[in-house]
Amino acid sequence: MFKKSLLAVALGVAAFGANAATTSATPSVVSLEGAVGQTTVAVPQLTIQLAAEYAVGDTFTITLTGAEFDTTSNPAITFSGFTSNPTVGLLSKTATTATFRVTAVPSPVEVFSGKNFLLNGALLKTTTVTDAAGDIKLTYAAKTSTGLDLDNVGTATSTVVTSKAQLSSSVTKSLNGVIDVENERKQFTAGNDTITTDVLEVTPVVATAGTHDAVYTGATHVIKGDFSWMDTDGTTGVSATELAAAFKATGTADTYTSTINTAGDAITVTVADAAGNTAEAMTATFTVLGKANSKAPILSTQKFTVDSTIKYNTAAGTASTKAIASASAGSWTLNGFDENIVFMPFGTQYAQSINVSNTGSVAGAITVDITADGKTYTKTLTATATPKATTNISQEVKAFAAESGVTGNAHIKVVVNSPTADIDVTGVYYSKSDADRVKTK
């Protein structure tokens, strides 16, 4: 008797578990950028396959997550699989729910299980779709007229809309020039693109969404760094001619226009789409003069960034832009050691102590840059960084400062053609007026 009772309970649970409606839909993929400005976003048909019998007064609620229904939304239920359709009316709706009630059943009585309710006419509030990428879902749950759960063992949920970003841009080849100290820091090592060129590649991407697609029309790329080395005529700023000689942006079909700001620290490349909704990679080539050119300036180690803005038209035809987060565009490094002494005063009232320590086994040439009053003076010293020793370069640096007419506050860069890990630089100045010694590096 006990075993029979258990069997009966098990069969009852199995039968109850089978009474679960299922939902399905073919989701639409909506462009976050292109859908902006649309009056509403339509919800594709949701199919609810029933697994229980319904009676007059039974209700079911469809709940929306990930967005909100528009106030103009007019959801309605149609049917498939029935010989004679029941009657279902909208009972109430909110920003995230639509509740329906069965008001009439077929006569003669018809089985509901295995047949379908079809939800149509639902509309989404556009701003709740375009505010973030992700899946928007509908969930079905039913109750009897007395408030008991019906046909909803488990969760009947389907994705009906997926919102996705269509437009992006990234650095696909970074600047990576290695400045060659053996060639006076005026060109790159042989391992680069060439000894006088370094190439940056930025690639915008327009993914296919499917619904309310954006249409690409161009881009703007702002490359930031120190481009003062492009100024080779001695006048203030980088001219259009100097920019054209040192920088060129190209692609396969689009039109590229480049300008540089007065400060010489930002190059703006404006891209006009020529192929019709086809984004292409921008190849930006930087060209330095190289040691062989007597006008070649000294190159500085630095880091670069790029800020990109994608231009597009929404599906409604409105011209728009999308700013892409600033990204690293690479760097220029040195095949040796460099260190900055950010403050070192010169003049009769000061004495300097500058030392280069070399713990390695490779001797290195020492070059110093003295910057003062907006000018930089460069010299390769007679002294070298002797292996396993400390080299005092104070007097030679003091003499070079005097030759260059530098008095007062200055900035010193020390460059050593030896492995970086082996070199250290210290800088101290002595003020004769107050006998104060200050270590600045």
N, C-alpha and C positions, 0 to 999 in steps of 0.2 A: 504494500500500500504506500509506504514511504517513497520507494523508488518511482512508483507511478506518479506521485505528486510532483517530484522533482522533474520528471519528464514533461509533465503538463506545464510547469512553470517555464522550463527551457523553451518549449514550443511557443509559449505565449510571448516570451521575450523576443524570440526570432521573428515571430509574426509582427510584433510591435516595431522592431528595428527595421523591418522592410518598408514600413509606411513613412517614407521620407521623400519629399519632393526634391527634385534636382533642378538646377538652373544652368543655362548655357547662353553664350552670346559670342558674337564675333567682334572683338573690341576694335574701336577706331583709335588710331594713333594721331594725336593732335599736336601740332607745333606750338611750343610755348611762345615763340616769337611771332609766328605767322597768324595765330588766332587772336592776337590783341586787336581790339576794335570790333570783333564780331558781336552781333547783337546777342546771340546765344550759341551754345554748342549742343548739337543734337546727340541724344543717347541712342545708340543702336538698339534694335529689338532684343528684349530679354525673353527667352523661352523658359517657361516653368513647367516641367513635366511632373504631373501630379502622381501621387502614390497612395491616395486615400479618397474616400467618398465625402462629398460636400453636400450640405443641406442649406436651405434658405436661412439666412441670418448668420451663417459662418462668415468670418472676416479673414483677411490676410493683409499684411503690411510689408511694403517694400522699402527697405532702408538704404539710404545713400551714404557712403563714406568717401572722403577724399575731395569733396566738392559740395556745392549746394544747388538745389533746383532753382531755376529762374522763376520769378513771380508769374511769368506768362506760361509756365509749363502746364500742359494739360494732359497728364498721363491717362491712358485708357487701356482697357483689356479687350483683346480679341481672342479668337480660339482656333485651335486646329485639332483634328482627330475626332471631333464630335459629329454625330449624325444630325443631332438637333442641339443647338447651342444653348447653354444656360444664359442667364442675365446677370451681369456683374456691374455695379456702379461704384463710382468714386465716393467714398464716405468723407474723407478729410485729407488734407495735405499740409505739410510744413516745409521748411527749407531743406529737410533731409529725409522726410518720409512721405509715403502715399499709401493710404489705407483704403481698401476696397471691401464691399460687402456683396455676398451672393443674394440676389433679390428674387430669383426664380430659377427652377431646375427644369430640365427637359421632361416632357410628358409624351409618351411613357418614360418612366425613369430610365436614365442612361448611366452607365458606369463612367465615373470620372477618372479613375486610376489608369495611368498609361496615356492619358490625353493631355493637352497643353493649354495653359493660359499664356497669352502673348502680350507683353507690355510694350506699348508704343506711345509716341507723342511726348515723351519726357524730354525736357530741355534743361541744360545746365547754365548757371550764371557764369559768364565768361571769365570774370576776374577770379573766380574760385578755381578755375581750371588752369589759368596761366600764372598763378602765383607761385607754383612750385611743380617740379617734375614728380611723376609717380603714377600709381594705378588708382583709378576711381572705380568703386565697386558697388554692386547692388546685392542686398541680402533679402531672402524671402522667408517669411514666417507666418503661419496661419493659426487661427483659433476657432473653436466651435462657438456657437451662439451663446453658450454658457461660460465661455472664457477658458476652456480647456485647450491645451496645446493640440494642434492637428497637423498631421502631415509634415512635421518638422523635427524629427529625430535627427540630430546632427545639424550642421549649418549649410544652408543652400546659398552659396555666395559665388558671384561671377564678376570678373573684371569687364567693364563695359567701355571704358576709355582709359588710354594711357597717354599722359602728357609728357612730352620729352623736348629737351633743348635740341634745336636743329643746328645752331651756329656755334662754332668753337674755333680756336686758333692756338697753335703751339709752336715752340721752337723745335725744329726737326734736325737742325745742325747748328751747334753752338760755335761762337768764336773761341779759338784755342791757341792763338799765337804765342810762341815762346820767343821772347826777345833775346837776341844773341849778344852777350856781353863781349864776345871776342870780335864782334863787328860794331863796336862802339854803341850798342843798343839802338842802331838805326835800321835794323832789319830783323827778320825772324830766322830761327834755325832751319836747317834743310828739311826737317821732318814735317813742316807745315804745308799748307796748300802750295805755296811757293815761298821763297825767302822774302818776297815783297807783298804777298797777298794773304788775306784771311777771309773766310767765307762764312756768312750767317744765312741760315734758311729758316723762314717762318711760313708755316702752312695753315691757312684757314680751311675749315671743313664745313660743308653744308650737308648734313645728313638728311635722308628722306624721312619725312614724318608720315604723310598720307592724307591728312585732313588739315585744311587751312595752312598749307605750306607757305613758308617765307620764300621770297625770291631774292637771291644774292645780287647785289649791284656793285660791290667794291669793298675796299678796306682802307684803313689808315694804320700805319705802323710807326710808332715813335721809338727810335733807338736812342738810349741814353748812355752817355759815357763822357770821357774827356777827349774831345776831338781837336784840341788846340794844335796838335801836330800837323793838322791839315793846312795851317796857316804858314805858307812858305815865302811870302813876299814882304814880311815885316810890318805890314799894315795891321790895324786893329781888326780882329774878327776874321772869319773864314768866308771868302767871297764865293759867289756861284761858280766861278771858274775853278777855284781851288777845290771846292766840293766835288765838282764833276771829275776832276783829276784823281781824287782820292777815294771816291765812293760811287758805286753804280748799283742800282736795283733793277732787276730784270725778272721776266717770267716768260711763259710760252706764248701768251696772246694778249694779255692785259696791257694797259698803258700805265707807266710808272713815272711819277713826278716827285723829285726830292728837293727838300729845302733844309737849311740849318738855321738855328736860332742865333741871336747876337752873342750870347754867352759861349757858344761853341760846345754845348754839352747835350744837345738833342737834335737828331736828324729825323725829320718827318717825311715819310714816304706815303704818298697818296696813290691808291690803286683804283683805276676805273675799269670795271668789268667789260670785256670786249666780246666774250663768247656767249653771253646770255645765260645768266644763272649758273655759271661755272666758276667755282673758286679754284685758284691755282697757287702753287707755292711761290713765294718771293725769295729770290736769291740775291743777297746783298754782299757785294764784294768790296772789301776795304783794301786799298793799295797804298803802301808806303813807298817813299822814294828809294830807300836803301843806301847803304854806305857809299856806293859808287857815285852817287849824286852829291855834289858839294853842298847843296841846299838841304840835305836830309836832316831833319830834327831828331833829337833823342826821344825814343819812345818810352812811355811810362807804364809800369804794371798797373792794371786796373780791372774792374768788373763792369760788365755791361748788363743792361736790362732792356726789355721791349714791352711797350704798352700797345695793344692792338684794339682797334675798334672795327667791328663788322658793319657794313652798310647793307640794308635790305629793304624790300617792300613787304608789308604785311599782305595777307591774302585779300584784304580789303583795298589794297593799293596805296597804303600810306607809307611814305618814306620814313624809315626808322634806323636807329643804330643800336648796337649792342657792344658795350665795353667789356673787354676780356681782362681778367686780372693780370697785373704786371708779372712778367716772368723773367727768369735769368736768361741772358743771351750769351753767356760765356765769360771768358776773361783772357787777359794777356798776362802771362807770367814771365819769369826771368830764369835763364839757365845758370843761375848763380845766386849769390846772397845780396839782399839790399835791406837797408835799415835807415829809418828816419830819426834824426835828432831834431825834434820839432822846434827847439829854441836854443840858440847859441849866439851871444852878443860878441861883437868885435869892436876894437878901438883901443886907444892907449890906456883906458882905465880898466881893461879886462885882460885876463889871461885864460887860455883854453888848454884843456887836457883831453885829447881824443885818442883812443886806443882801439886797435883791431886785434882780437885774439883768434888764433887759428889752432884748434886742437887736432886737426886732421893731418894728412900727409901730402896734401896737394897745395903748392904755393899758388897764390892768386893775385892778379893785378888789382889795384885799388883805384876806383874812380870816385870822385866826389862831385856832387851838384850843390852849389851854394845859391839859395834863392833869397833875394832881398829887394824890397821896393819894386816888386812886380817883374823882376828880371831873374833869369837863372844862368849861372856860369858853371861850366863843366870842365874838369881836368882829370886826366889819368896821372896819378902821382908817380914819382920816382920810386917811392917805397912800395914794397909788396907785402902781402900777408904771408909771412914766413911760417912754414909748418912747425907745429909744436912750440909756438912762441907768441909773444904779444908785441905788436909793432906800434910804436908811438908815431902818429901822423900829425901831431899838434902843430909843429912849426911849419910844416909844408902847407897845411890847410890855412894857417894864419897868414903866410906869405901870399898864398893864392887869393885870399880875401882882400888883402891890401892891394894886390895887382889889379883886382877887379873893381876897386873903389868901394868895397863893402865896409860900412861902419854901422854900428848899432845892431839891432836885432836881425837875425837871419835864421833860415831853415837849412839844414844840411842833410843830404842823402848820401850814404856811403854804399857803394856797390863793389862787391868782391867776386872775382871770377873763381870761386871755390865752392865746394858743396855747402849748401845752406846750413846743414846740421853742425858743421865744424866751426862756424864763424860767429863771433859775438862782438858787438861794438859798445863802448861806453863813452859817454861825453860828460865832462864837468867844466864849469867855468868858475873863475875866481874874480871877485870884484875887489879891486885894490882899495876903493874908498872906504869900505866897511869890513874888509878882510873876510867876506862871506864866500864860502864855497857851495855851489849848487850843482847837484847831479841832475842832468836833464835827460839822460839815457843810460 
